[in-house]
Amino acid sequence: MHAARGQASDYRLIGGKRYHIYGGFVRIFALHDEISDSPADPDSTVREIRVEDPSADLFTFLKTPLETAPRLPFFFEWDNLAALKISSYENWFRNQVHPNTRTNIRKAAKKGIVVRVEEFNDSLADGLVGLFNETPIRQGRRYGYYGWNLQEVRQEWATQLDQSFWVVAYYREEFVGFVKLIVSDGVARTSGTVARHTHRDKAPMNALLSECVKLCEAKQIPLLVYGKMVYGRKGETPLSEFKRHNGFEKIEVPRYFIPLSTLGRIGLRLGLHKNLIDIIPGPALRTVLRLRSKWYQVRKWRTA
């Protein structure tokens, strides 16, 4: 996934691939696109990272989501993905989605939502700028892309264009939502799934996902991945329910960790590689997230 400005992260280009760097005491390297760029030879990748950045402590990666059993001789922890197995659009529409989803797809068409597959260009980038700047708060937290200008959007999103399809929703020629699909080795993954709050009544996101399934069928792509089903100990969220209603299922996948330094080995043993959402008990975490959401809403109201 893209990491928006303001998050505690950094990027490095190593061996022609983009790495996401995060963590505090322990510096953790992960491929920016863990699914499309899954390392064929992890040992070679580790050597590249050590040469380019001796300060790296840990390298973490996933193998292709089709490999759900741990087969590599590295330390791993179970992670999860929201995955949709696609045989045909008709089967998805009739048998895999919730009845409310079918209703919403029909509603989107009746209300005038039009979805097209487009190439990334200046017009599309301009639409992204308007969409990102609609609101500073999304899903109960500060939205990292809020305030971005055209140059920043081009630099961040004009990537992997040879592997990407842009699925874009319009209402009366107004840019109201998009999904960027990145395809590699029979797997498509979403990178950006955003729709305008002001048009939620028209179900643009249901229409966008419907078009993504059609595209996957046409390109004979059997698996569509939409981030994670569950993030840390947050448990089920409205987004989880939305994914489930659209036919996505939770699949468990091994996340591997390779120490790159003595500090990395110690940090791995002590659990310093974990995020707070993986450590804080679920009820406490959900309380914190609710309070955070209310705080951001108050700030948004005061600055409106």
N, C-alpha and C positions, 0 to 999 in steps of 0.2 A: 504494500500500500504506500501511497504517498504520505510523507510526513510533512505537515504544513509548518509554516514559519511560526516560531514561538515555542515549539516543542523542544525538550532537552535532547537534541539529537544533532548529528552532523553527517556529512557524506564524504566519501572518498571514491575516486576512480582507481581501480586496481585491475590490471590485466584486461582492460576494456570493459569491465563491469562495475556497476555502481553499488557501493556498500553503504548501508545505514549503520551509523555508530551511535551507541547509546550506553546508558549506565553511568554510574558515578564513580565509586571506588574501583570498580572493575570495568574496563573498557571492552564492550562487546561489539563484535562485528557481525552483521547479517547482510545477506544480499538484499538489495532494494526490492527486487522481484524474486521472492524465494521459490515461486512455483515455476516460472518460465526459465529462470537461471539456476535451477537445481544443479549442484556441482556433480559432474560425471566422475571426477577424481578428487575427493575431498583432501587427500594428502597433498596433491599438487596445489590446490587452492590455499591450503595452510602455508605452504612454502612461499607462495606469492605474497600473502598478507604479511608474513614475517619480514620479508625483504623490503616491502614498500613502507611498512609501519611497525617498527620494533616495539612501539608502545602498546600494541594490541594485546589483550589478555585472553579473550575467548572468541571462538568462532562458532556460531550456531546456524543450523540450516535444516531444511526439510527436504526429503526426497519427493519425487512426484506423488501427488495425492493418490495415484493408483496403487502405490506401494504402502499398504496400511500395516504391514508386519515389519518389526525391526530386523533388518538383515545386515547391518553394518556394525563393526566391532568398536563402537564408540558409546560413551555415556549418553543416555537419552531419557527424556521425560515425555509423557503423553501430552499431545496438543490436540486441537480439533479444528475442523473446517466445516463450513456449510456447503454441501455439495449436492448438485442435481444431476442425476443420471438421465440422459436424453436418448430415447429411441426414435421418437417422432413427436412433432408438435401436437398432432391429434391426440396421442396417448397422454402427453403432458396435460393438455387442456381438459380432457375428459376424465382422466384417472388419477393424476398426481396433485392437482391443485385443490384448494378448498373451494366450496361453492361460492363463497363471498368473492374469491379472486376472479372466478369466471364472470360474476356480476360486474365487478369493477372494470374488467377488461372491456366488456360490452359498453359500460357507462362511459369510459374514456372516449371510445369511438363516437358515441352518440353526442357527447358534449363538445366534440370538435378537436380532440387531441390527434395530431398526425405525427407519426414516427418515421424517421428516415435514417438510413445508414449513409454517413458522409465522410469525407476526408477532412483531416485537420487543416484549416486555413485561417486567414485573418478574420473572416466573418464568424467562424466557429469560436475562435479565441475571444473575440469581442463578446459573444454570447456568454461565454464562461465568466468573463469579468462581471457582467451584469448579474449573473446568477449568484456568484460568490459574494457579491456585495449587497445582496438582498437583506441579509440579517446577520448580526454579529454572533448570534447564538443558534446553535443547531444541536439537537439531541441532548439538551440540557447542559451544554458546555460551550465555552468560547470557541468560535469557529476559526480555525487557523488561517483559512484563505480569505477571510474578510479583510478588505482594505487593499487587496492585491491589484496592481495595475496590469495593463496589457503586456508590457515587457516581461514582468514576472510570471504571468500565466503562460506565455509562450515558452519561456525557458524551462518551466517546470513540467508542462504537459505535452510539449512537442517531442516526446521520447518514445522509443520502440514503435515508431510509426509503421515500420515494415511488418510488425506483428499485430497491429492494432486495427480494430474496427470501432468507429464512433457511432453510437446509436443515440439519436437526438430527437427530443420531443418538442413539438411546436403547438401553440394555440394561436390561431389567426396570425401566423408567421412570427409570433413572439417566442423566443427561446425559453422553454419552461423546464427543461431537464435533460439529463444525459447519462449514459453509461459508456465508459470506455472499456472495451473488451480486449484483453491481451491473450493471444493464442500461441500455444507451444506444445508440441508432442501430444496432440489429441486432447488437450485441456484448455478451456477458456476460463479466464478469471476476470472478475470485475475490478476496475481501478477507477474509483469515482462513481458514485451512484447518488446523484443529487437532483432534487426537483424543487421548484419554487413553492414556498409555503402558501402563497396567494392563490395557487391553483390546485391545492390538495383535494378540493372537492371534485376534481375531474379525474382523479386517480392516474396521473401521468406515470408514476413509477411502475404501476401494474402494466401499463401499456408498453413501457420501455423493456421490462423483463420479458413480456410476451414476444416482442420483436427479437430479443436476444436468443430466445429458444428457437424461433424460426431460423435465425441466422446460423445457429449451431447445427440445426438439422440440415440446412443447405450445404454447410461446409463439412458435414459428417464429423462433428466434434461430439464425442459421447459424454463429456463431463463438463459441467459449468460450476465454478467455485465462486462463492460470494462471501469472502472473508471468513470469519469464524462464526459458529453458531452460538457459542458461549465464550465470553471474555472473562478470564480469571474466575473469581468467586462471585461475580455479579449474579450468576444464575440466568434464568430466562428473562428477557426484556421484550418490550414491544417490537424491537427490530428482529429479535429471534422469532417471535410469533409471525411477523410479516414474512420472513424467509420460509418458515415452515408452511404457511398458507400457500406459498408459491412453489411448493414441492421440494424444497431443499431439506436435506437430512444431515444430521450431525455424524461425521465420520471421525474416528480417532486415528491420528497419525503420529509417528515418532518424531520428536524434535531432538536432533543430535547436538551435542556440545563437545568441542575440542579445545582443551586448554592450549594457549599459545605462550604462556609465561608461568612462572612460579606463582605470581599473584592470581593468575587465572585458575590454576589448580586448587589453590587455597580457597578462593572465592566460590568455586564450584562446590567444594565440600561443605562450605558454610552456608550455601544457599544464597549467596550475594548476587547471583545472576537473576533472581526472581524479581518480578514487578510487584508493586504494592497490592495490585488487584489479585495477585496470586497468593498473597500472604494473609491479608486482612480477612477475618471471618465474614461469610456472606451477609448476615444480617447487619453487621456494623458497616460493611462496605456500602450496602444499599442505602443505609441511613445517611452516610457521608455524601453519596451521589445525589440523593434527594435534596439535601441542604445546599450542595453546590449549585444544583439546578435552580433552586429558589433564589440564591444569591445572584446568579447571573441574570435572572429575570428581573430582579429589583434594579440591578445596575443598568440593564437595558432600558427599563421604564424611566429611570432618572435621567438618562442621557438622551432619551428620544426627543 
